[in-house]
Amino acid sequence: MCSNLVLWAAKHVNSLPHNDGFLMKRMNKMPGARAFLAGALLTGSALFFIQARTADPYFEISKNLDIYTNIFKELNTYYVDPIEPGKLVKTGVDAMLMELDPYTNFITEADIEDYEFMTTGKYGGIGANMQRKGDEIYIADVYENSPAQMAGLHPGDFVESIDGQSLKGKNVEDLGLLLKGSSGTQVKMKIRDAYTQEVSERILTRAEIEISSVPYAGFVGPQNGYAYVRLTQFTQHCGTLVRDAFDSLKNAKPDLKGLVLDLRNNPGGLLDEAIVTCNIFMDKGQSVLTTRYKIPDMDKEYKTALPAWNKELPLAVLVNKSSASASEIVAGSIQDLDRGVVIGERSYGKGLVQVTRPVGFKSQLKLTVARYYTPSGRCIQALDYTHRNADGTVNAFADSMKKTFKTRAGRKVQSGGGVTPDVAVKDDAMSLVAVNLYSKNYIFDYATQYASKHKTIVDPSKFSLTEAEFNEFAKWVENKDFSYKTTTESQLDSLKKTALEEKYFDNIKSEFEALKNKLSHDKKQDLLKHKEQVRHVLESEIASRYYYARGRMAQTMQYDKEIAKAVSILSSPTEYNALLKPGK
């Protein structure tokens, strides 16, 4: 449950893990009217570019490029105000690509570093995330063993200046430009300590920050008999990291009973690393993936290249609706080959392959070049970008379009719509009271206060708040503003608005007010009603103050329904084997 809220917060602060980051950045920066007009002018829309009925596509390309160039010359020469060529072209290219799929993106020279971080997990900086609270900037997270941690910075500290520059009016992206830099260079920061409120200057030496794609590995289940590894993204060498993590756990406990690979909220990444990850559990020479291109000669079959690390131990793979792309390659291949059971929610459904191509001046085009197919022959792509509606929207493939395939053992699986788990486990939705306490920083602020008063806590896998400690939090938050409207209340407001417009409200006013009073909620009662959920979220945030990202994960695992289900199935050979047989 806690991990879901952390994901929810991350979606709103950073970006959606399965949605392409460059797409979100592009849409946020694109003014609607300008995007439409620039797209019309620069990308071949019906306003100026009319497709001729000709069998020669190369003539059409040449003709429209000439028109494009001429329009640009006319704009540059005669438009009443100065134009910014780079900005106008970028807007036009983005609008053109919006006609395709959300994974085909133009990556400018300015965005290359962000893209490389997505594929390598590395960047030059201090190892801290910043957020804004009102007019102030504060440290939201610190990475373990980073320059920020070594300098004594911790979440909750306020940053007053960087290299003498005031941060007033600057956004989080501006801060990134100030803090990132080559390894070995220095940055001076003025910090107001969250615990003591003392202001001091710190000089930090930047280093290469590597965000591990395997942030946690450990034991779960009775007598710690099962090895658990969390993989958050398919970056360079992540397959080796997963193998090493399982190997280390096996060496520590040679009598392991089973394996759990957690791919929840993993948006994908490098295809080759997905093959390496499959190879951990499948022997050399096993076909795990086929890609099909526009040019048939480019089609490729991917096979495992090394002996399996282990092909015998029972295996459970955890997925959810935010598991996409390379995550689905691994989960789908393991399912198709009956190597293990897939547990959780239906995955995202991204069956497309992208590559990057240089397009000049250090910029790149990331474009979709192929569809991929798991060993049974299915493509799990959920949305049909080839056939858009008249208004530009995209539909999911209809059930009638989905095809049935069979795993190696003869179990039925379907194409389209992601990977359907062998065992469905739906996590509890986060309550509005928990979401509001988190989004309004009350969970964060209280964790800072707790950490200032407690120098240490027990191991995060065993940490929990006492009843008295939670009651202290409840008392502290009692007078805070975390009011919110339930969905029912919002719909009731909408009903009132419609009734007023149609002049029916006077006739139903008394009934409306009575219903509104019945539906009104009390913050204090809501907090008590969702006490366990809120407590778990708070415990997770507190654990991260002492043990960083791994502490957050270790603490939340205590209440994780999917992990508990995986252990339950792995510990029952009869149930495990039955799930891998046809008809189950």
Buried (B, 14 or more C-beta within 10 A) or exposed (E): BBBBBBBBBEBEEEBBBBBBBBBBBBBEEBEEEBBBBBBBBBBBBEEEBEEEEEEEEEEBEEBBEEBBEEBBEEBEEEEEEEEEEEEBBBBBBBBBBBBBBBBBBBBBEEBBEBBEBBBBBBBBBBBBBBBBEEEEBBBBBBBBEBBBBBBEBBBBBBBBBBEEEEBEEBEBEBBBEBBBBEBEEEBEBBBBBBEEEEEEEBEBEBBEBBBBBBBBBBBBBEEBBBBBBBBBBBBBBBBBBBBBBBBEBBEEBEEBBBBBBBBBBBBBBBBEBBBBBBBBBBEEEBBBBBBBEEEEEEEBEBBBEEEBBBEEBBBBBBBBBBBBBBBBBBBBBBBBBBBBBBBBBBBBBBBBBBEBEEEEEEBBBBBBBBBBBBBBEBBBBBBBBEEEEEEEEBEBBEEEEBEEBBBEEEBEBBBBBBBBBBBEBEBEEBBBBBBBBBBBBBBBBBBBBBBBEEEEBEEBBEBBBEEEBBEBBBEEBEEBEBEBEEEEBEEBEEBBEEBEEEEEBEEEEEEBEEBBEEEEBEBEEBBEBBBEBBBBBBBBBBBBBBBBBBBBBBBBBBBBBBBBBBBBBBBEEEBBEEBBEEEE
